[in-house]
Amino acid sequence: MKSKIAVAAALASVMTIGVVDAVEASKKKEKCYGIAAAGENDCANLAGTHSCAGQSTVDNDVGEWKLVPGGTCADLGGFSKEEAKEIWEKMQKEDS
């Protein structure tokens, strides 16, 4: 009887940890570049041409970002800061 209770308690603990981890992960936010609609960016861009939210002028500009739930950026078609910076720098070289 005691072993069944111990197993049930251990199983409940493991299941609870999984739920708590999922909840904690959903609370974390990440900057996602390249998904902001014009005028809907969250802050400064990679180019340094503005430093405020809502100042993007083009949809899905790789240099603009929005905060999204952690782990969802790639699913939304966006980029990490490192990826966006690499793409942006390549675009700058092509334009010059």
C-alpha positions as CSV (number, residue, x, y, z in Angstrom):
1,M,0.0,0.0,0.0
2,K,2.8,2.4,0.9
3,S,4.6,1.7,-2.3
4,K,1.5,2.5,-4.4
5,I,1.2,5.9,-2.6
6,A,4.9,6.6,-3.1
7,V,4.6,5.8,-6.8
8,A,1.5,7.9,-7.2
9,A,3.2,10.8,-5.4
10,A,6.3,10.5,-7.6
11,L,4.2,10.4,-10.7
12,A,2.2,13.4,-9.6
13,S,5.4,15.4,-8.9
14,V,6.8,14.6,-12.4
15,M,3.6,15.6,-14.1
16,T,3.4,18.8,-12.1
17,I,7.0,19.8,-13.0
18,G,6.1,19.4,-16.7
19,V,3.1,21.6,-16.4
20,V,5.0,24.3,-14.4
21,D,7.8,24.2,-17.0
22,A,5.4,24.7,-19.8
23,V,3.7,27.6,-18.0
24,E,7.0,29.2,-17.2
25,A,8.2,28.9,-20.8
26,S,5.0,30.6,-22.0
27,K,5.7,33.6,-19.8
28,K,9.1,34.2,-21.2
29,K,9.3,36.6,-24.2
30,E,11.8,36.9,-27.0
31,K,12.6,39.6,-29.6
32,C,11.5,38.4,-33.0
33,Y,12.8,40.3,-36.0
34,G,11.1,40.5,-39.3
35,I,7.5,40.0,-38.3
36,A,6.3,43.5,-37.3
37,A,3.8,45.2,-39.5
38,A,4.5,48.8,-40.4
39,G,3.9,51.0,-37.3
40,E,3.7,48.0,-35.0
41,N,7.4,47.4,-34.0
42,D,8.2,47.3,-30.3
43,C,11.3,49.5,-30.1
44,A,14.6,50.5,-31.8
45,N,15.6,48.9,-35.1
46,L,18.9,47.4,-36.1
47,A,19.7,50.3,-38.4
48,G,19.6,52.8,-35.5
49,T,17.3,55.1,-37.5
50,H,14.7,55.2,-34.7
51,S,14.5,54.3,-31.1
52,C,10.8,54.0,-30.4
53,A,7.9,51.6,-30.8
54,G,5.5,52.2,-33.7
55,Q,8.1,53.8,-36.0
56,S,8.6,51.1,-38.6
57,T,7.5,52.0,-42.1
58,V,7.5,48.7,-43.9
59,D,5.8,45.4,-43.1
60,N,8.2,42.5,-42.0
61,D,11.3,44.6,-42.1
62,V,14.1,42.3,-40.9
63,G,15.6,45.1,-38.8
64,E,12.3,45.6,-36.8
65,W,11.2,43.4,-33.9
66,K,8.3,42.5,-31.7
67,L,8.2,40.7,-28.4
68,V,6.6,37.2,-28.8
69,P,6.1,34.3,-26.4
70,G,9.4,32.4,-26.0
71,G,10.0,29.7,-28.6
72,T,7.5,31.0,-31.1
73,C,9.6,33.3,-33.3
74,A,10.6,30.7,-35.9
75,D,7.0,29.5,-36.1
76,L,6.0,33.0,-36.9
77,G,8.6,33.2,-39.7
78,G,10.9,35.6,-37.8
79,F,14.5,35.7,-36.9
80,S,16.7,35.9,-33.8
81,K,18.7,39.1,-33.4
82,E,21.9,37.4,-34.7
83,E,20.1,36.0,-37.8
84,A,18.4,39.4,-38.5
85,K,21.7,41.2,-38.1
86,E,23.4,38.9,-40.5
87,I,20.6,39.3,-43.1
88,W,20.5,43.1,-42.6
89,E,24.3,43.4,-43.1
90,K,24.2,41.3,-46.2
91,M,21.4,43.5,-47.6
92,Q,23.5,46.6,-46.8
93,K,26.4,45.3,-48.7
94,E,24.2,44.5,-51.7
95,D,22.8,48.0,-51.7
96,S,26.2,49.7,-51.7
